Amino acid sequence: MKKAIYLSIAFLMAIITNIAAQDHSIFPIGEKAKNVNHTGDVWLSELHQADEDINSQISLAIFGPNAKLNWHTHSGGQILLITDGIGYYQEKGKPVQIVNKGDVVKCLPDVEHWHGSSPNSGVTYLAVSPKSKTTWLHPVTEEEYRSIKTPAGSSTRRDQELINLSKEKWTWMADRKTDKLDTLFHEKAVFVHMGGTMNKKEELGTIRSGGIHYKKAAIHDVSVNVIGNTAVLLNRITLLAVVGGKEVTNPFIVTEVYKKEANSWKLASMSFTKLLTP
């Protein structure tokens, strides 16, 4: 059983990596940066290098959750256009600012500062600056970072959209609304159960026939992590289901991976891990 669980988790992580690599955002996701002047996972893409015609460098930065740059300065200043997620920005001697999608942050010339994502949410921004020197300083300590209090209501509209969609999906599964699920499920979706894996066609067929009837999912808590156009939801639930004509109740961690395509979220993977205790 342990071996099966480990294989399922490894298989799921391969799916997540593959989906992230196929990101179809407006700009290319770029290369994963080496951890020289930051901690955590950061992807960088240089969209425009300053030249003799236009002295502006434009970069796209995508931070996974729990990632942060070292303290640093820009001799020519910099502007950050926050396009997604929840992040932090702090200047030396000033309180930390919580930044969200749509915020514009001015990093003044030669002012020591740092910025990064929050522990539970990534952040994406466009950085615009003239050709100038960046001076890298010391890292932000874990004590400093962990002491930051993110307001309780800081989940983004996007996060809430995903939570609502996931909740609605459980209702569709309980009511066997396979037409709704057919639209939600990605064509290459994979479903990992304790007894094996299924593709989209097999999962829909099982739901339609009543082979598995997801009667009720009691959702206890849910977390959302978004990287680019890929979202990973972790749900702790108690599931009441009918399997092979027998009604059973089990506690699960359900991992859902969503991929955004044409402004719609598609469920690309769903994995059930049974908990030993409720």
SVG drawing of the C-alpha trace seen along z (x, -y; Angstrom):
<svg xmlns="http://www.w3.org/2000/svg" viewBox="-28 -57 54 61">
<polyline fill="none" stroke="black" stroke-width="0.4" points="0.0,0.0 2.8,-2.4 4.5,-1.7 1.2,-2.4 0.8,-5.8 4.4,-6.8 3.9,-5.9 0.7,-7.9 2.3,-11.0 5.3,-10.7 3.0,-10.3 1.0,-13.4 4.1,-15.5 5.2,-14.5 1.8,-15.8 2.1,-19.1 5.6,-19.6 4.5,-18.8 1.5,-21.2 3.7,-24.0 6.1,-23.6 3.3,-24.0 2.1,-27.3 0.3,-29.5 0.4,-32.9 0.7,-36.0 4.5,-36.2 6.9,-33.2 7.4,-31.8 11.2,-32.1 13.9,-30.1 14.1,-29.0 16.6,-31.3 19.6,-29.9 19.3,-30.6 22.1,-33.2 20.3,-36.4 17.0,-34.8 15.4,-31.9 12.6,-29.7 11.4,-29.2 11.6,-32.1 11.2,-32.1 12.5,-35.1 11.9,-36.2 13.6,-39.2 11.0,-40.8 13.0,-43.8 16.6,-44.9 17.3,-48.6 18.9,-49.9 19.9,-53.2 16.3,-53.8 14.4,-53.0 16.2,-53.0 13.8,-50.6 14.4,-47.0 11.2,-45.0 11.2,-41.6 8.6,-39.1 9.1,-37.5 7.0,-34.6 7.5,-33.6 6.3,-30.4 4.9,-30.6 7.5,-31.2 10.1,-32.9 11.9,-36.2 14.7,-38.3 17.6,-39.4 17.8,-43.1 19.0,-45.2 19.1,-48.6 18.7,-49.9 20.8,-52.9 18.1,-54.0 15.0,-52.8 12.4,-50.3 8.6,-50.0 6.8,-46.7 3.4,-46.0 1.8,-43.2 -0.2,-41.0 -1.1,-38.1 -1.0,-36.7 -0.1,-38.1 3.3,-39.3 5.4,-41.5 7.4,-44.7 9.5,-46.4 11.9,-49.3 14.6,-49.5 13.2,-51.0 9.6,-50.8 6.7,-48.3 6.1,-45.5 3.5,-46.3 1.1,-43.6 0.8,-43.8 -1.9,-42.3 -2.9,-42.0 -3.2,-45.5 -0.9,-47.2 2.0,-49.5 5.1,-49.7 7.8,-52.3 11.3,-51.3 13.1,-54.6 16.8,-54.9 19.4,-53.7 16.7,-52.8 17.4,-49.5 14.4,-47.1 13.3,-43.5 10.2,-41.9 8.8,-38.4 5.7,-36.2 3.7,-35.3 4.0,-31.8 0.8,-30.5 0.5,-32.3 2.9,-33.0 3.2,-36.5 3.8,-37.6 5.0,-41.0 6.4,-43.0 9.6,-44.9 10.3,-48.1 13.6,-49.9 16.2,-52.0 19.6,-50.4 21.3,-50.7 23.1,-48.9 21.5,-46.5 23.5,-46.0 22.7,-42.8 22.9,-42.8 22.2,-40.3 19.2,-37.8 15.9,-38.4 16.1,-36.2 13.5,-33.5 12.6,-35.2 11.9,-38.5 9.8,-36.7 7.8,-34.5 6.9,-37.4 5.0,-39.1 1.2,-39.0 -0.9,-38.6 -4.4,-40.0 -7.1,-37.3 -9.0,-38.5 -6.0,-38.5 -7.1,-35.7 -7.4,-36.9 -10.6,-36.8 -8.8,-34.2 -8.2,-32.0 -11.9,-32.3 -13.0,-31.5 -11.0,-28.3 -12.4,-27.4 -15.9,-27.9 -15.3,-25.9 -13.9,-23.0 -16.9,-23.1 -19.3,-23.2 -17.5,-20.2 -18.4,-18.1 -22.1,-19.0 -21.9,-18.0 -20.3,-14.7 -22.9,-14.0 -25.7,-14.8 -24.0,-12.9 -24.0,-16.0 -21.6,-14.5 -22.3,-17.2 -21.0,-19.8 -18.0,-17.6 -17.2,-16.9 -16.8,-20.7 -14.7,-21.0 -12.4,-18.1 -9.3,-18.6 -9.1,-16.2 -5.9,-14.8 -7.1,-14.7 -5.9,-11.9 -7.8,-10.7 -5.8,-8.8 -7.8,-6.6 -6.7,-4.1 -7.5,-1.3 -5.7,-2.8 -5.9,-5.6 -8.5,-6.6 -8.6,-9.0 -11.4,-11.5 -13.5,-9.0 -13.2,-6.3 -13.9,-8.7 -17.1,-10.1 -18.2,-6.6 -17.8,-5.5 -19.7,-8.4 -22.5,-8.0 -22.9,-4.3 -22.8,-4.7 -19.7,-2.6 -18.6,-5.3 -21.3,-7.6 -19.7,-10.6 -22.8,-11.2 -21.4,-14.0 -18.1,-15.7 -17.8,-17.5 -15.0,-20.1 -13.1,-20.9 -10.4,-23.2 -8.8,-24.1 -5.6,-25.8 -4.7,-27.3 -1.3,-27.7 -1.0,-29.2 2.0,-29.2 1.4,-31.0 -1.7,-29.3 -1.5,-26.2 -3.3,-26.0 -3.0,-23.3 -5.8,-22.9 -5.4,-20.7 -8.8,-19.7 -9.2,-17.9 -12.6,-16.3 -14.8,-13.5 -16.3,-11.7 -19.5,-9.7 -19.6,-7.5 -21.2,-4.4 -18.6,-2.0 -19.7,1.3 -23.1,0.9 -21.6,0.4 -21.8,-2.9 -18.5,-4.0 -17.2,-7.1 -13.5,-8.0 -11.3,-11.0 -9.2,-12.1 -6.7,-14.7 -7.7,-15.4 -5.2,-17.1 -6.7,-18.9 -4.6,-20.5 -6.3,-23.0 -5.0,-24.5 -6.3,-27.8 -7.0,-27.7 -9.0,-30.4 -9.8,-32.1 -11.4,-28.9 -10.0,-26.6 -9.8,-23.0 -9.4,-20.1 -6.2,-18.3 -5.6,-16.0 -7.5,-14.7 -5.8,-12.5 -7.3,-10.9 -5.0,-10.1 -6.8,-8.4 -6.0,-9.7 -5.4,-7.4 -7.4,-9.6 -10.4,-11.9"/>
</svg>
